[in-house]
Amino acid sequence: MNNSELLNGCLHNDNSAQRFFYDHYSPRIMGICMRYASGLKDTEAMVLYIFKKLYEELQQCPADIDMKQWVEEKAIWHAIAYLHQDKQRYFIAKTTRYMENKNGKVEVASEAEISEEDSRKLYLAALHALTPSYRIIYNLTYIDKVKPEEIIQNLEIATETYRVELEGARFQFKQYLNTYLHEHGLRKQ
């Protein structure tokens, strides 16, 4: 099924097209949600929220665009919108962890020290440990490779706020990753 047929089928409520759309894009969207959410329950709820939003916006998908790229970009911003729905949890945890751990020295972990599967698990654990705002900034900047100007504009934050948040996110991520490596006996403290 090509993009045009898929898009047309989904827009006309064709169950087989909608099922194909879900089956085809759900692994990638699940991966995106696993990085942005704080755990499995949150991930599953986020996936459902994103698919609901994608189905609502399919008529806006340009016919001449790479549908995979469109879906991934929309999924990222919908994941962030999902997190913003719970503003109390999003904002309160923000500064507490960074200030608690600011004085520690952080070494960058060597990827050569761990297997690829362990690396993925520890990387996700370190991402999940970040506060939601740090997790968003870290994912957008380092994993999704979104330009800083686009992040600043879409999140409606100041350039200095972005810089400070990114610094805090990097610091926390490295600290958590090294802690997890140490806990698993893969790195000496």
N, C-alpha and C positions, 0 to 999 in steps of 0.2 A: 504494500500500500504506500503510495507516494504522499508527500506532504499535503498536496492539494486535495486528494481523495480523503485523507485522514481528517483534515480540517473541515471539509464539507460534511463528512459523515458525523463528526462530533457536533457540528453546529445544527444538524438536523436530527439530533438525538438518536442516532443509530447506535444501538447497544454494542454491536461488534466493534465499531470504530472507537467508541469510548473505552471499551475494554482493552483494545489494542493500544490506545494512547496511554492508558494507565499502566499496562504491563510493560510497555516500551520505556516509559520515563520514570516509573516508580523506583528502580534501583538507584538512579542518579539523584533523584529528589530525596530519597531516604539517606543517601550519603551526605548530601548538603545539610539535611535536618540533623543528622547525627553530630555534625560539627557545631551547629548553632544551638541546639537544645542542650539541656543540662542532664538528660538521662533518657532512657528508653521510653518511658511513658510520655514524656514531653515530646520526644521525637515522633512517636506515632500520632499524637494529636496534631502536631505541626504538619505532618505529611497530609493528613486529611484536610486540614485548613488550606494548604497550598493547592491541592487538587480542586477543591471547591472554587477557589479564586481563579485558577487557571481555566476551568470550564466556563466561568462567568466572563472571562476576558478573551476567549478564543476568537471571537469576531474581530478583535483588535489586532490579531496576529497578521502581519503583512504576508501576502501569498508568496512574495519573492525572497523572503528571508529564510535563513537556516532555522528550521523550527527547533532543533536541539538547542541552539544558542539562545533563542527567544525563551524557551521553557526554563533553561538554567538561570538566565538573568532574572526572569520573573520570580522563580522559586527562591532565589537569594533574598530579594527585596520583600517577598511575602513572609519569609522566615523571620526577618527583622520586624516586620509589622506585627507578626504573631507575638514576638517577645515584647513589643511595646504595649500590647494590650494589658499586660500585667505591670504597670508602671511602678507600683510600690516595690515589688521584688526587684525590678530592673534597676531602680535608682538607689535603694537603701544599701544594698550589699556592695555598692561600687567602691567606696573609698576605704572601707574597713579593712579588707584583706591586704590592700597595697600598703597601708600605713603600718599594719602589724608586721609586715615582712620586709620593709624598705631597708633595714640596716644590714641584712644578710648579704654575703658575697655570693655571686652566682657565676658558676662556670658553665660554659656551653658543653652539653653532652656530645660525645662522639658517636655518630651513627654506626661506625664500624664495630662498636662494642656490642651491638644487639642484633638479633635476627630481624628480618623484615616484618614478620607477624607480631613479634613482641614490640617492635618499634611502632607499628600501627596502633596497637592496644594502649601503649603507654602515651603515645601522642594524643589519642582521643581522651584518655583519662586526664591528661594535663589540660586539654581544651575544656573539658567539662568542669574542671576545678576553677576555671576563671570566672569572674563575675560576668553576668550577661553583657554588660557594656564592653568590657575588655574582650570577651569572646567575639562579639560583633566586629570590633575594630581589627582584631587579630586576623579573623577569617577573611574579611573584606580585603585587607592589605596584603597579607602574605600568602593566602591560599587561593582566593578568587581573583587576585591581581587587579582589583578595581583601582582606578586612578584616585589619588587623594582628593582632587578637586570634586570628583563625582561623589565620593564618600561624604565630604564636608557639605555639599549641596543637598544630597538626599537625606542625610541625618540631621540637617539644619543645625550644624554646630560651627563654632569658630575654628579657625585654623590652629590657634594655640591649644584649644581644647582637644582637637584631633592629635596634635603632637604629644601632649601630655598623656592622653589616653593610650596612645600607641606605645609610648615609653613604659607606662605602667603595665600594659598587656604583655609586652615582650619580657619585662622583668619577671612578672608573675609566672608566665609560661615556662621560662627557663628554670625558675626555682622549682615549680611543681614537677617538671620533667626530670630534673636531677634528683628530687626527693623520691620519685617513683622508681627511677633507675637504682637508687641506693636500696630502697625497700625490697626490690626484686634481686638484689645481690649482683647487679650488673655494673655498678659503679661504686667506688669508694668515696666516702664523704670527706 
